[in-house]
Amino acid sequence: MYKKKKAGFLLLGLAVLAAAVLGAGAWISATYTVKTVYVEGNVHYSEEEIKEIVMDGLLGDNSLYLSFKYKNRGVENIPFVDVMDVKVLAPDTIRIVVYEKILTGYIKHMDTYLYFDKDGYVVENSGVRTAGVPQITGLRFDHVVVGEQLPVKDENVFNSILNVTKLLRKYELAAEKIHFNDAGEVTIYFGQVRVALGSDSGALEDKLMLLPELLPTLEGKAGTLQMPGVDVKYTFKPD
C-alpha cells in the first residue's frame, strides 16, 4: 500500500511539473512572440527579406530566443551587408538595424552585376541590380575575383570614381552609368542624356552643381551636353 501511495504521489508530482512546464511554455510563447519588427538601413534587401534572415528557424519569432542568439553579436556573412544588429525593444517588438556594404559602382559581365567598393575591391556578384549604384564602364582588366581588387592599370581611377559618386549623391543626381576613357575624361549618363565633363577633376564639382538645373531643361531629349571647362560655354548636341 505504501509503495502504491508513493508511486501515486510521484505520478502526481510529475503531472504537476509537466503542467507547470507546459504552462510556462505557453506563457513564454504568448508573451515573447514578436508581433512588431522595425527594419532600418536596408537598401538592397526588402524588409521581408531582412526579417526572414534574422528570424529564421523554429524559435525565430520569439524575442527571448532572439535576445540570446544575437547578444553581443550581429548577423554576418550576408551578401551586401557588413552586419545587422538586432535589439529587443519589448517582449513583442524588435528592431533590426542593417549596415550595408558601401558600394561605389558595378561592372556588368553578361547577366551578372559585379559590385565593388571605394578601393575597387569586388564585394559581391549578383543577378540583381541595386538601385542607386551606377554602372562603371571604360575600366580595363583581364579577370575578376570576388574579394580582390579589380586589376586595372591605374588604381587612381578608383579615387576618381569615388569623387564622382560622392558629388552625385551630394547634389541628388541619379546617374545610370559613368564612363572613364583612356584619357581620363568622364561621361555621365542620365537616361538618353550624356554629360561629357572632360578630364579637369578640379572643376568637377563646379560642373555637377549646375546639373540639377540643366537636366530638367533637357527632359525628353537625347544627346550630349558638352561641359569641357568652367570658362567654356556649355553646348548640347542632339543625337
Buried (B, 14 or more C-beta within 10 A) or exposed (E): EEEEEEEEEEEEEEEEEEEEEEEEEEEBEEEBBBEEBEBEEBBBBEBEEBBEBBBEEEBBBBBBBBBEBBEEEBBEEBBBBEBBBBEBEEBBBBBBBBBBBEBBBBBEEEEEBBBBBBEBBBBBBBEEEBEEBBBBBBBEEEEBEEEEBBBBEEEEBBBBBBBBBEBBEEEEBEBEBBBBEEEBBBBBBBBEBBBBBBBBBEBBBEBBEBBEEBBEEBEEEEBBBBBBEEEEEBEBEEE
